[in-house]
Amino acid sequence: MRFDETERYCFDDVLLVPQYSTIESRKDIDISTEIVGIRLDTPIISANMDSITEEAMVEAMYECGGLGILHRYSPFNEIEKRIRYLYSVRVPTIPSVGISVYDKTFI
C-alpha cells in the first residue's frame, strides 16, 4: 500500500494482514532498542508532561525496561535535584528542555 502525503489515515484505514510465522513464542522476540546510548528492553517512553513523569514514573519506567522523560515545568534547581537523585540510584533519564531563554541558559 502506498501512502499519499496529502491524505490522512486513521486506524480503520489500514489493515495488517496476518501471515504465518515460525516463531513459537512471543518470548523469543527481541524488541529491545537503544536511544541516545540508553538501552530499552521495552521500547516505551513516558510522556514528558508535568502530570505524568516525575521521579516515581521515571523509576517505574526503568524497572519495566522503558524510559521516562522528565517534564520541564519546574524551576531548574528542582529539575537538577531530580536528575541527581535518579542518577544516584542508577536510573537513566532524559530531561525535557524548551526554547526559551531560560531553558537555553541551562543546556
Contacts in CASP RR format, 6 or more apart in sequence:
PFRMAT RR
TARGET T0000
AUTHOR 0000-0000-0000
METHOD contacts of the structure
MODEL  1
MRFDETERYCFDDVLLVPQYSTIESRKDIDISTEIVGIRLDTPIISANMD
SITEEAMVEAMYECGGLGILHRYSPFNEIEKRIRYLYSVRVPTIPSVGIS
VYDKTFI
1 14 0 8 1.000
3 9 0 8 1.000
23 29 0 8 1.000
31 41 0 8 1.000
31 42 0 8 1.000
31 43 0 8 1.000
32 39 0 8 1.000
32 40 0 8 1.000
32 41 0 8 1.000
32 42 0 8 1.000
32 43 0 8 1.000
33 39 0 8 1.000
33 40 0 8 1.000
33 43 0 8 1.000
34 40 0 8 1.000
35 45 0 8 1.000
35 67 0 8 1.000
36 94 0 8 1.000
38 67 0 8 1.000
38 92 0 8 1.000
38 94 0 8 1.000
40 65 0 8 1.000
40 66 0 8 1.000
40 67 0 8 1.000
41 65 0 8 1.000
41 66 0 8 1.000
42 64 0 8 1.000
42 65 0 8 1.000
42 66 0 8 1.000
43 66 0 8 1.000
44 61 0 8 1.000
44 64 0 8 1.000
44 65 0 8 1.000
44 66 0 8 1.000
44 67 0 8 1.000
45 61 0 8 1.000
45 66 0 8 1.000
45 67 0 8 1.000
45 68 0 8 1.000
45 69 0 8 1.000
46 52 0 8 1.000
46 53 0 8 1.000
46 57 0 8 1.000
46 58 0 8 1.000
46 61 0 8 1.000
46 67 0 8 1.000
46 68 0 8 1.000
46 69 0 8 1.000
47 53 0 8 1.000
47 69 0 8 1.000
48 68 0 8 1.000
48 69 0 8 1.000
48 70 0 8 1.000
48 71 0 8 1.000
48 72 0 8 1.000
48 96 0 8 1.000
49 71 0 8 1.000
50 71 0 8 1.000
50 73 0 8 1.000
50 74 0 8 1.000
52 71 0 8 1.000
53 61 0 8 1.000
53 68 0 8 1.000
53 69 0 8 1.000
53 70 0 8 1.000
53 71 0 8 1.000
54 70 0 8 1.000
54 71 0 8 1.000
54 82 0 8 1.000
55 82 0 8 1.000
55 85 0 8 1.000
55 86 0 8 1.000
57 68 0 8 1.000
58 68 0 8 1.000
58 70 0 8 1.000
58 86 0 8 1.000
58 91 0 8 1.000
58 93 0 8 1.000
59 86 0 8 1.000
59 89 0 8 1.000
59 91 0 8 1.000
61 67 0 8 1.000
61 68 0 8 1.000
62 68 0 8 1.000
62 91 0 8 1.000
62 92 0 8 1.000
62 93 0 8 1.000
67 92 0 8 1.000
67 93 0 8 1.000
67 94 0 8 1.000
68 93 0 8 1.000
68 94 0 8 1.000
69 93 0 8 1.000
69 94 0 8 1.000
69 95 0 8 1.000
69 96 0 8 1.000
70 79 0 8 1.000
70 82 0 8 1.000
70 83 0 8 1.000
70 93 0 8 1.000
70 94 0 8 1.000
70 95 0 8 1.000
70 96 0 8 1.000
71 96 0 8 1.000
72 79 0 8 1.000
72 95 0 8 1.000
72 96 0 8 1.000
72 97 0 8 1.000
72 98 0 8 1.000
72 103 0 8 1.000
74 82 0 8 1.000
76 102 0 8 1.000
76 106 0 8 1.000
79 95 0 8 1.000
82 93 0 8 1.000
83 93 0 8 1.000
83 95 0 8 1.000
86 92 0 8 1.000
86 93 0 8 1.000
87 93 0 8 1.000
97 103 0 8 1.000
97 106 0 8 1.000
97 107 0 8 1.000
98 104 0 8 1.000
END
